[in-house]
């Protein structure tokens, strides 16, 4: 490889000075019989240094000459490099032997050649010739990175030519787009310093510097244009329709596209006008180009490459030719950039630069389009017709909110959630309770007879279907999937080989946590109301901003609540609904009349419903205490004494399933609820339901001699929130002194344990916003350790074992230095230890918490130190190999200034005038933009200064710049590692210690495994319970054609429609087709002569 590299460098360098061969003649010669090549005299070296250079690389040259001579056996028309001796050019084609007189080096090459007669050698030689041709044909900086520009242009064309760009923008998070641009920036900044790319002939400096120059110039030019245009609009010189200001992001995108287009043109055509025969017009030239490209030739890859060069010349000279010379535009002659031949010493030419022509064309098109659009105001004065608007609306998709990013370091909602929780717990708990305010505002002294709390309008039915869900309002897809199932007039589901039909529930019960992460207008409207309104639309006359003063506000034509035939909804608040003191819940639930197409008669945060055939529903509000208040207890206790019959059955709804949580935490909560069940219900509580845990589990009592207080315990928090594990609650057995067994867990214990593995594999992909926190923490841990000036001693060891030992020794030295000398890093380590300890749940003992927290913190500290040392080693290697810190802070700018005058000449002094008129701002912007882009160089130069003179030698601004540059790269290196370490910690904790069940599954943001429970009170009084589940929630939705085609009357209620839901799954199985039954059981009616007995089947 060193020999091959030397040959490529030599051939590339020589091609810059020798005359170009006629590639058309080479093409013609390929059809002739092989002929002896022309002898080329050996090169004459005029200086001893050049002769020494040849002698130094004699061995490499010998091998390379042999390889080239061998290539002539297969490609006799290949022109030899001019530095080869004449004898090395001749060969005997019949015998295959070489005629040479260049000494032992050629002999060595011949012996080596005879061992390498394989296809791989042929391909290697082809690539050598290809590189020689490419370098030889266009010896300019733009030619080095044209392959990269081909890739950039192809990607850009792929996105622009279709809706792929819009699709990508719609699917990606806005922060993710900025993160991608950031990664591309620092990646390219480091790419062009790497020796592997330079050895392949790829030099990105020209395109990078050209892109930055054109980009900043375009940005400034367009901003000035918009300022002038707005000034004209303000003076009334343009149409008043032009009031709408352009978006800055649009200007930035246009500038980027213009810069990329100019760089692509320069990479392939350069900045030189390619002359062509004047007798051939553009159409003829295009035809000639295509004829040359299509021309049949069965020669090898080299001939095709030669034809490609000719084809490209025709394209550059005809399709992308400049607009003309400066003499054609005398007024613009002083405002143009000229082609390369106009530079001093290279001849005289007044042709305008092709790159400048393309840039001016794009800028002119943008300005013309903007002026015409804003001046005429055509689009504003010609609105869409109703049919066009409806057609456009049908093409839209629902704008659902994504799952809440609980580990986001950029979400203001999460910070507001933490703030609201702290305020609610520290200020209001024990001091102010909205439930007491509701009791004080009650109009009737006897609350058991209050219409605000007690509802019996469903009592007169023979049978009743009703549903239960909880924990909605997280991701829009999952919430809508459940709401769509609830809204269907009927569900046809296969069960036991037969197909059963289940009618829509006339009553919907929601068990709290309506919207996440906090109760706000945005979260309630976008995450809770929006999916339900799509599933079942509210009445056409209903206004979302309407506030119900006197409930129930019945629809027109309905005199009383008992006569209303549509679905209704009652709900209790959860802990997330209490974060703002229940303010949002009272506003949107107790003072609104519709949740989509479900009617809301509810006036308080707790209620009692009397259902047919002796069944009752008690909805309890536990607030943040995990228990009911005394006023609420009084209401339900009096209701049990006065209205609930001895043989009646009660379904108790609370938000928290304290039977599972108390067992898990080893605590006891809900004493008032327990006392109500034991002393007032006295065995009449047949079923307790709750949410809060986002899975489905049911436990049934085991018959014994002890009295049974609650027969069945049911948890269903699968209404739309992220999934919770089930396997951590596998060992639950006892509650209220009764034994229980697990009847069903969804997902199963095995599936739940396997899902937890996603913390290792998917944590960063699901929570990439966590990078903001994780990368900053790692940087603080090693902040005081930058730079490691003696890090190169690790690589001075003789063996890899010694290097590894030296590396670990350096790690220990860094840790001890943090503990002994640093301030910032030591504070970071102490903070990390404290946070790690308190992060471990109190379920474990204090000793185990300390051990687990210590190990967690040590894992992060070790990873941060390793990354810091690796980064310092990489920088040190680049500096010692003269890849970084070679010429100061402005390396890229100084290099560009040298080549700019040659490849972009300015004979009229345009740049000088711009510099004078802008008071130096023009070159300064480009200069510092290139410095800001070239972070590795700035970081390396500053690091070298610190290592020589100490950090005290730098001004404060210089130190800040250094640490900012270090942070930009260290952050990228550390973010995958911190996510891997933290995700592994969560996996170990959830599967080995059964802790962090909330943290370990909220990180996965799983929208699948959604379920709701449908109840059927039969005519005989039995309660039949079904739980329907959807294993996989669709991510893409489309307008339901059945819903769109169904006639809609102005005053028709949505629950009367056959297809009430607007959207259906665009890909995969729709929830109405994928739903299945995961649980089914029956609670018999209590016989009148045995009020406390009962069994389940």
N, C-alpha and C positions, 0 to 999 in steps of 0.2 A: 504493500500500500504506500509506503513512503516513496518508492521508486515511481509508482504510477502518479502520485501527487506531484513529484518533481517534473515529470514529463508534461503533465497538464499545465503546470505553471509556466514551464518553458515555452510550450507551444502557444499558450495564450499570450504570453508576453511578446513572442516573435511575431504573432499575427497582427500586432498593433503597428508593426513597422513595415511589413512586406506588402507587396502588391496583391490585391485580391485576385483569385483565379476566376475565370469565366465559368460560372456554374452551368450555363447553357451549353457550352462546349463540352463540359464533363458529361452532361446528359447525353449528348450526341455520341460521345466517345464510348458510352456504355454499350452501344449496339454493335460496335466494331469488335474485331478479333483482338485478343490481347496483344499489346505491343510493348516493346521495351520502354521503360520510362526515360524521360529526359534526365540527363545528369545535371545535377545542381552543384555548383562549386561549394566547397566547405566554407563556413563562415570565417571571417577574419576578425580576430579579437584584438582590439586596439589598446587594451589596458591590461596590466598584470592581474588586476583584481578579477577581471572576467575569466582570464585563463585559470586562475586559482579556483574560481567557482566551478569551472568545468572539471578540473582535476578532482575537486572535492566530491563531486557527484558522479564520478566516472562509472562506478559500479552500477548506479541506478540508471544512468544513461545507456549503459551497455545492454541491460535487460530490456529497457524500453525500445531500443533500436531493434533488437531481435523480435520483439512483439510486433513492431510496425512492419518489419520485413516479412514476418509470417502473414500478416494481414494482407500483404500484396499477393499472396498465393490465391486468396479468395476474392480480393477486390483489387485487380491489377491497375485500375484507373485512379486509385486514390493518390492524390498528390502528396509527396513526402514533405515533411517539414524542412525548411530551408537550411537548418543548422546541421543536417545529416551530411556526413562525408559522401562524396560522389560514389565511391565503391559500394557504400551501403545501400545505394539505390538500385543497383543492378542485381538481377537474379536470373537463374536458369529455370524457366518454367517447365521444361520437359522433365528434368531430373528432380526438381524440387529442392536442389541444393542452393546454398547462398554463395554469392561471389562477393568477398569483402576483403579489405585490407586494414581494418581498423583495430586489429590486435586481439588480445585475449578476452576483452570484455564482450566482443561480439561472439566469440566462440562460446563463452559461458552462456550467453543468451540463446545460442543455437541449441546447446544441450538441454537447457531448461525448456525451450520451446517444444522439443520433441516429446516431452512428457506431458504436454498440455494440449494435445489435439482433441479437443472436446467442444461440444456446443457452448459450454459456458464461456470458454475462451473467446469464441467467435462473438458472442453477445457482448463480452467485455470490450473487445476491440471495436465493435460497432459503437458502443457508448463512448469510447475514447474519440472515435472519429466524429461522432455527433457533437460532442463537446467542442472539439476543435473547429467544426464548421460554425457552431453557434457563436463561439467567441471570435472567430475569424471574420465572420460576415458583418457583425455589428459590434465593433469594439468601443462601445459607449456604456456609461453607467446604467442607462435605462435597460440595457439588454440583460443584466445580471438577474433581475428578479421578475422577469416576465411570466415565468410559470406560476409564481405566487399570484400575480395579478390576473392570470387566466382563471385561477380558482376563485378569487374574489369576484371577478366579473360574472362567472357562471352562477355563483350563489346569488349575487345581486339580481341577475336576469331571471333566475328561477322564482324569486320572490316577487319581483315587480311584474312579471308577465302573467301572473295569475292571482288568485285570492290567497295564495299561501302566506303572504306577509300579513294580511289582515287576520287570517286564522291564527298565525303564531302570536300576534299581538293580543288577540282576544283571549288566548289560552294562558299566556304567561302573565305572571304577576308583574305589576309595574316595577317593584323593587328588583325583581329578578332581571328585568331588562337593563337597569342601570348597573347591576352587579356584573352582567355579561360584558357590557362595555368596559367596565373597570378591569376585568380579567383580560380582555383583549388588549387593553392599553399596556398593562405591565408585562404581558407576555411578549408583545411585539418589541417593547423597549429592551427586553433581555435577549430577544431572538437574534438580532443582527450583531450582537457581540460574540455569539458562539462561534468557535473555530470550525465546527463541523459544517456550518452553512457557508462560511467563507471559503473553505477548501473545495466546496462543490461549485464555486463560482457564483454563489448567491450573495449579493451585496444589497441589503435592503435600505441602505442609507439614502440613496437618491430618491426612491419612491416615498420613503417616510418623510424626508425633508420637503419634498415637493408637495406631498399631501398636506402637511401642516401649513405650508406657505399658502397654498391655494385655499385651504379651509379657512384660515384666519382672514385672508383677504376677502373671500366671498362673504364671510359673516359680517365683517365690518362694512362692506359695500352694501349688503342688503339691509342692514340696520340703518345706515345713513339714508338709504332710499325710503324706508318706511317712515323715518322721522320726517323727511321732506314731504312725503305724501300726506301724512297726518297734519302737517302744518298747512298744506294747501287745502285740506278738508276743513280745517278750523277756520281758514279765511274765506271759505265758501267758494273756492275756485274749482272744486270737484263736486260730484254728486253727493247729496246728503246720505245716499244709500251706503256710502263707503265708511260708515261709522264703526262697523265691526273691525276690531283690531286683529291682526294676525297672531297666531299662536307661536310662541318662541320655539316650541319643539318642532313645529313645521319648518321654520327657518333653519334650524340646526340640521334637520334631516335633509333638506334640500342642499345645504352646503356640503354635507358629507357625500351625497350622491354626485354632485358636480365634481368634487375633488377626486373621487374614485374614478369617474369617467375620464378625467384628464390624465390621471396616472396610468390608466389602462392604455390610452392612446400613446402616451410617451413611452411606455414599456415596449410597445410593438412597432411604433413608427418613428419614435424619436422626435426631436425638435428640428429636423432638417427637411427641407422641401425636396422630395424625390422627383427628379426631372423625368419627363416622359416625352415621347414623340408628339409634337404639336398636331400632327395630322390625325392622331387618334383621339377621338372625343371620349367623354366619360362612358357612354353606352358601349362603344367599341372596346374600351379598356376593360370594362366589366366582363364583356363577352370573352375577351382574350384571357382574362383571369380565370374564369370558370372553365374555359377550354383547357388551359394549362393544368388546372386542378383535376379535371376529369380525364385527361389524356392517358391512354392506356400505356402502361409501362410495367413490365413484370420484373423490374430490377429490385434491388434490396431496399432495406429501410433507408439507406443513405440517399438514394435517388428520390424517394418520396419526401425526405426532409428537404432536399434541394428544391423540389417542385413547390413545397410548402413555402419556402422562402420567396420564391418567385411569385407565388400567389399572394403572399402578404405584401410584397412590393406593389403589386397592382392595386390591392385594396387601399393601401396607404396613399398611393399617388392619385387615385381616382375618387374613391368614396370619401376619404377623410383628408382631401387636399385642402390647404388653407384658402382663405377667401380671396387672396391676391397679394399684391405688393403694396408698399406704402405709397407708391406713385398713384395707385388707383384711388386712394383715400387720403388726399393731402391734409384734410382737416384732422384726421386721426393719426397722422404719422408720428406726432410727438407723444401719443398716448398708447402706443402699442409696444409689445415685446416682439423681437425679431428672431429669425431662425439662427441656427448655429453659424452659418457661413458669414453672418454679419459681424462676428466677433473680430476684434483687432488682430491683425496678422493672418487672418484666414481668408482673405479676399473680401470683396465688396458684394453685398446682397441686401436688397431692401424688401425681401419677402417677409411677410408677417408670420410669426410662429404658429404652427398648427395647433399647439396646445393652447396658446392664447386665443386663437380663433374659436376653438371649441368652448373654452371658458366664456368668452364673450357671447357666443351663441346661446348657451344655457342661461346666462344671466339675462340676456335680452328677452328670451322666451318667458322667463319667470316674471320680469317686469311687465311685459306686454300683457300676459295673461292676468296679472293682478290688477293692472290699471283698467283693462276692459271689463273685468268682472265687477270691480268696485265702482267704476264710473257709470256704467249703464244700469247696474242694479237689476239686470234681467231676471236673475234667479229669485230675487226678492219680490219683484213685481209680477211674477208668473208662478204662483203657488201650484202645488199638485192638485189635480182633480180628486174627487172622492174615490173614484175607482182606482186611480193610480196610487192613492194613499193606502187603500185597503190592500192592494196588491203588494205594495212595499211592506206593509205591516205583516203580511202572511209570511214573508221571507225572514222575519226576525225570529230570534230564539229568546227564551226566558233568561233574564239577567239575574240568575241566582247567586247568592253569596256563597263563598267557599267556606269550608270548615274553619272554625276559629283557630288561628295559630297561637296556641297557648304558650309556646316557647319563643314567641317573637320578641325581639328586642326593640322593635320599631313601632309596635302597635300602641296607639294612644288609648284604645279601648281597654287594653289590659292594665295599663297604669291607672286608668279611671276606676277599673274594677277593684284594684288593690286599695286605692284611696277611699272609695265608697265603703268597702268592707271594714277598713280601719276606723272610719268615722262611725259607722253603724255599731260596731262592737264596742268601741271605747266611749262613745257619747250617748247613744240611745238605748243600748241594752241595759235594762234595769232602771232607766230613767224615763223613757217615752216609748209608748207602744201604740201603733195605729189601731190595733184591735180594741184597745180601751176607748179610743176616740170613736170607733164605730159603735160600741155599746152605749156610749154617752149620747150619741146622736139618735138613738132608737126612739121612735115615736110612741111605742106602746110599752107599758111597764112589764107585761108578761111576754118575754121574748119567745116563749114556745108557741105563741099565737101570732107572732110577727110575720107579716108577708114578706119582709125583707130577708128572712132567714129560712122560713119553712115553706116548702112548695109541695102541693099535693094534686096538681093538675093532671098528673099521669096515672093517678090511682084507679081511675075508672076503666082502664083498658083491660081486655081479657088476657092479653099477652103483650110482651114488650121486648124489642131488640135494642140494646144499647152497647156502646163501645167505651174502652178505656185506653188512654195513652198517657205518656208522661215524658218530660225532658225533650221538648221540641226546640225549634228555633236555633239550631246550630248551622249545619250546612243546608243550603237551599235544595239540593238534589235529594237528600235523604228525607227532609221534612215534606217535600212535595210528593215523594213516592208514597209515604204513609197517608198523606192527606188525599191523594188520588184514590187510594183503596177505600178510605172512609167515605168518599163522596159518591162512589158508584151506586146506582140504584140496587144492584145485586152483584154478588160475586159467585161465579161458578168455579168450584174447586174440586179436583179429584181427591177422593179419600177412600181407601180400601177398595180400589178398583171401580168405584162408582163416582158419579159426578153429583155433588151436592150444591144447591143454590142457597145463598145466605142473603137476605134482604138487608138494605142499609139500616143502620142503627138510627132510631128516632131520638136518641139522646147520646151526646158525646161528653164524657168525663175526662178531664185533663188533670194530671196529678202534679203540676208545678214545674218550675224552671222553664218558663215559656220561651225565653230568648237568652242567648249567651253573647258575650261574657258578662254583660251587666244590663240592668234595665234602663233603657234609653229609648227615645223616640225612634232613633235609627234602627236599633236592634229589634224592637217590637214590630215596626212597620216592614222592614226588609227581611228579617229572618223568621218572623212568626206569621204576621198577617198576609204577606205577599204570597207564600206558597199555598195557604188555605184559600185565598181569593182566586188563584189560578185553578185550584181543584174544584171549587164550587163558588161561583160568582155571587156577590151580594146583589140585592135588588137594584134595578136601574136607577131608581129615584134616590138611593142612599148616597149621602155625601160623607166621605171619610173624615172630614173635619168636624162633623156634627157631634155635639155633646148631648147625651140623653139626660134630661133633667128629671123626668118622671118615668121610671121603668115599671112595667114593660111597655115599650113603644111598638105596639102591634101593627102588622101590615094593614093596608086598607082593605076593609071588608071583614076583618076578624075582630069580633067584639070582646073576646076574652081569651086568656092564654090556653084554657082547656080545649078550645076549638081550633087552635093552630095545628096544622098537619105536617108542617115542615120539621126538619131536624133542629134540635136545640143543643145548647152547650153550657155546661157548668164547669168551673175549674177552681183549683186552690193554688195559692202561690207557693213557690219553693224558696230555697235559700237565696238563689240568684235574683229572684224577684224582690227580695227584701233588702238588697244592698243599698237602695236609695230610700229606705223607710217605707216601702210599698207605694210610693207616689205614682210611678208609671203604671203599676198594676191597677190602681184605683181609677186612673184616667182612662186607660184603654180597655179595661174589662168591665169595671163597675159603672162606667159612664159612657159606654158604647153599646150599640144594639146589635151589631152584626160582626161575626168572625167569618168572613167570606159569606157563604150561604147558610151558616148556622146561626140561629137566633140566640141572643144573649139576654135572658131575663134576670140574670144575677145582679144583686145590689151590694153584697158584702164579700169579704174574702173567705168566709166559711158558710156552710149551708146544710140543710137537711132536706132530702127528697123522699117522699112516700111513693113507692112504686106498686104495681099490681100484685095481688095475691100475697100480701103480707110481707113484702120485701121493702127494705129501707136502704138509703145511702146517706152516710154521714161524711161530709167533706170537712176535714179539720185543718186549721191553719196553725202550723207549728212555729212560724217565724224563724228567727235565728237561734231560738232557745232549744229547739228539738222537742218542744212540748206546747200544750195549749195553755192559755191564760185562764184566770178564774172566771171571767165573764163568759168565755166560751164554754168552760166546764159547766157552769150553771145552766146555760141554755140546753146543752145536750143531756145533762142529768135530769132536768125537768121534763124534757121531751121523752126520755125513757120511762119516766114515772107516769106521765099523763097520756101519751099517745101510742107508744110502742106496745103492742100486745104481747102477752106471754108466749104465744106461739109464733110471733113474727121473727123474721131473720134480718140481720143488719150486716151491710157491707161497709166497712170502715176504711176510709181513704186518708192516708197521710202522705206527706212528701217523702220523708225519710223512712227507710225500712229498719227501724231500730232493732228488730230481732237479729238482723245480720250485722249491723254496725256495732251494736253493743257487744256482741260475741267477738267480733274482730278486734275491737279496741280494748276489750276487757273493762267496759264502762257500763253504766246504767243511766239511761235517759228516759224521758217521757213518763214520769211518775204520775202525772195527772191523767194521761191517756190510759195507763195501766189501771189506775183506780177506777176510772169510768168503765173499763171493760170488766173488771172483777166485780165491782159492787153494784153497778147499775144495769149493765147488759146481762150479766149472769148467764153466760153460755149462749146468748142469742147472737153473738158476733160469729157468723159462720165464715167470714172471709175478710182478711186484711189485705189491702192493696197499697202499693207505694211505687215510687219511681226512684229518683236520685241516683241509683246504680243503673248504668245504661246497658243492661242485659235482661234476659228473661230467666227467672227461676221460680219454681213452685215447690213448697214443702207442705206435706200433709201430716196430720197428727197420727201417732201410733196409739191404737186403742190401749187403754189401761184403766185401772180402778180410780185414778185421779180424775177430778172434774176437768173437762176440756173448756178452756176459756175462748180459744180461737181454733177453728177446725183447719183452715187453710191459710197459708202465708204466700202471697204472690207479689213478685217484683217484676214490673215491666217498665223499664225506662228506655225503650227502643223507639221513641217517637221521632228521632232525628238527630240526637246528639251523638258524639263519638262513642265508640264501643268501650265497655268495661269488661275486665276478665271475670270468669266464673270459677276458675280452678282455685282461687285463693279462699273461696268460701265453701270449699268441698267438705270440710269437717264440721259444719254447723249441725247441731243435733237437738238442742234444748231451748225452750222459750216459755216463760211463765210457768215453769215447773212441769211442762209437758214435753214428751219426746216427739221429734219430727223426723221424717225421712225425705230425701230429695226425690221428687217425682220427675222433674225435667230441668235441664239446664241448657240454655241456648245463648251462645254456642256451647258445645260440649266441653268438658274439662280438657280433653286432649287437644281439641281445636284451639281452645283458649291459650293453652300453654305453647302451642306452636306459633300462634299469632305474635306472642311476645318476642319471638326471635327477630321480628322486624325492627326492634330497637337497635340491633347491631347493624343490620343491612340497610335500613331505610331511614334512620333517624335524621340524617342531614338532608336527605331528599325531601322529607316531610316537613322539616323545620329549619330550612336554610336561613331563615331570619335570625335563628339562634347564633349565627356566625358573628353578628354584631357584638353580642355579649362575650361569647367564647373566645374570639380572637383578641378582643381587648383585654380580657383576663390573662390570657397567656402572655401577652406583651408586657403587661404590668409585672408579671412574675419574674421576667428576665430583663426588665428595662435597664436596671443598673449595671448589667453585665455586658452591654454593648459599648465598644467593640472588644473582641478577644484578639489582641494584637499578636499574641504568641501561639495562635491556633495552628500555624503551619508545622509546628514541631511534631504534631501527630503523624504527618505524612513522611517525616524523615526517618521513621523506623524502617528496619530492613524487611521484616516479614509482616504478613497480615495479622498474625496473632499479637505481635508487639504493637501494631497500630490500634487494634481493638483494645488492648490493655491501656494504652496511652489515652485512648478516647474516654474510657470509663474513669481513668484517673482525672482527666480534665473535667468530667462531670462532677466528681466529688469535690474538686477544687472550687468549681463554680457554686455548688451548694453551700460550702463552708464560707465562701466569700460573701454570699447573700446574707448569711447569718451573722457574719462578723463586721462587715463594712457597709453594706448597702442600707438605704432608707426606704426608697420607693418599693423595691422588690421585697424587702422584709415585711413592709406593711401589707403588700399583696399576699404574701404567704400566710401571714397571721390571719388576715381576713378570710382567705380561702379555707383555712382550717376551721375557723368558727362557723362559716356558712355550711361547710360539709358536715359538721357535727349536728347543727340544728336542722339540716335538711333530712337527716335520717328520722323516720317516724318514731314516735314515742311508744309504739307497740313493742319495740325491743328494750332491753334493759339499758341503763345508762352506760355500763361498761361496753356492751356490744355496740351501742351507738358510737361511742368514742373510737373504738377499734375500726368500725366500718367507715366512719367519717375520715379517720386518719389515713387509711389505705386509699380512699377515694382521692383525697387531696394529694397524697404522694404520687399517685398515678398521673395526675395532671401536672404536678411540678416536674416530674421526671420527663414527661413528654415535652414540656416547654423547654427544658434545658437541652435536651437532645436536638430539638429543632433549631435552637439558637446556635449550637455548635456546628451543626451541618451547614447552616446558612453562612456562618462566618468562614468555614472552610471553603465553601464555594466562592465567596468573594475574594478570599486570599489567593486561591488558585488562579482566578481570572486576573488579579493584579500582577502576580508573579509571571504570568505568561503574556503580559502586555495586552490583555484584552480589555482591561478597565484601567482608569486613572492614568491615561497616557498624555492628555493635553489639557486638562483643566475642566471647568464646569461647562463650557460651551463647545464641546468637541463636535457635536453634530452641526451646530450652527457655523462654526469656523470652516468645517469641511464643505458645507453647502455654499458658503460664500466664495470658496475657491473655484468650485465647478460651475457656479451659477453664471459667472461672467463668460465662461466658455460655451456652455450649452444653452444659456438664455441671455444672449447679449443685449445690451441696452445702449446703443450708440447715441440715442437722443437724450440720455440723462434723465429718464423718467424716474428712476429710483432716487436719484439725488434730489430731484424736485419734490417728490413725495416726502422724503426725509426732512427737507426744509419746511414744507408747508405743515407737516404734522408735528414739528418741533422734536423730531427724533422718535416719535411714537411708532412710526411704521416699522423700522428695523427692530426697535426694542421689543415690540409685541411678538414678532417672529422669533427673535433671539431667546426670550424667556419662555415662550411656548415650547420651543425645542428643548430647552433645558428642563422644563417641567416634564416633558415627555421622556427624556432620557434619564430616568431615575437611577438606573444602575451606575451610570457615570458619576452623577452628583454624589451618590452615596459612597462610591469608592474613593473619590477625590477627598471628600471630607474625612473618611475613615483613615486614609493615609496621613492626613494632617494631624489627626488626633493621636495616631500611633507615634508620630515623630515628635510632636510638641506638647501633647496632652490636651485634654478637653478644655483647660483653662485658656488655651491660645485662641479658641474660637469665640467670636461674639455670640451673644444670646440668640440672635437670629440664625446664625450658622448652626448652632447646636440644635435649635428647633427644626431646621430644615433636615438635618441629618437624621434625627429620630423619627421625623415624619416619613422620610424615605424608607427607613428601616421598617417602620410599622406597616407601610403599604405592601411590602413583600412578605414580612413575617406573618401578617394577618392572613394572607392567602395560604401560606404553608401550614399555619396552625389550625385553621378552621376545620379541615377534614379530620384532623387528629382529635381535637377537643370533642367533636361530635361522636367519633368512634369510641373514645374513652367513656364519655357520659352515657352513650347508648348501651355500651357493654355493662356499665354499672347498673343501669335500670333493668337490663335483662337478668343479670345475676340476682338482683334483689327481688324481682317479681316471681322468678321461677324457683329460686333456692330458699329465700327467706319469706316469701309471700308478703312483701311490703311494697310500698309505692304503687299500689294498684291504680291510683288515680294518675300519678305522674307518668307511669310507664305506658299507659294506654292513651292518655290524652296526647302524648307525643306522636302516636301513630295516625291520629286523625282519621280513623276508619269510619266510613259512611255506610258500610254494609251491615248486614245482620239487623234489619229493622223489623219491628213486629208491633201488633196491637191486639188487644183482647176484645172479643165480641161475646156478649152475654145474651141469653134468651130465657126470659121468664115464661115458662110454659103455662098453659091453661090449668094444669093440675098443680101449679105452684112450684115445680122443680126448677132449679136454675142450671141451665146448661151453659158451659163455658168452653169457648174455642179461642185459641191463640193462632193468628195468622202471621206468617213471617215471609220476608223476602231476603234471600241470602245475598244477592248482589244488586246494588242500587245503580240505575243508569246514570251516566255522566253527561249524556248528550240527549237533547229533547228536540222535538219538532212539533209543528202545529198539527193537532189531531184533525184529519180531514172529516171525520164523522161529526166532530163538534162544529167545524166550520160550515158544513153543509146543512146542519140541522136548523130549521127555521126558528127565529127568535122574536117573540112578540115583545113589545115595549114594556108591558107590565107583567110578563110571565116570570114566575119565580124559578130560579135555576134548579131547584130540587125536583121539579116536574120534568126536566129534560131527560132524554134517554142517554145522552152523552154530555155530562155536566163539566168535564175537565178539559181544559184548553190544550194541554200539551201531552204528548205521548212519547215513549222512548224512540229516539231516532236510530239507535243501533242496539243490538242485543235484544233481550226479551223484555217486554213491557211488564211492570209490576202486576198488572191485572192478569197476566198469563203466567208469571213466575211465582205467584203467591202460593203458599202451601200451609197445611195445618201442622203445627209442631206440638200442640197440646190440646187435649180434650178431656173434660171431666164433668161430672154432674153432682150438684149439691141438692139432695132431696129436701122437699118442704118438711118443716117440723110438724109432726102430728099434734093436734090440739091437746091430747092427753099426755104428751111428753115434751114439754117446751124446751128442755135443755139437752135432749138427745138428738142425735143425727149421725149420719155416715155419708161417705162419698164413694162414688163408683167411677 
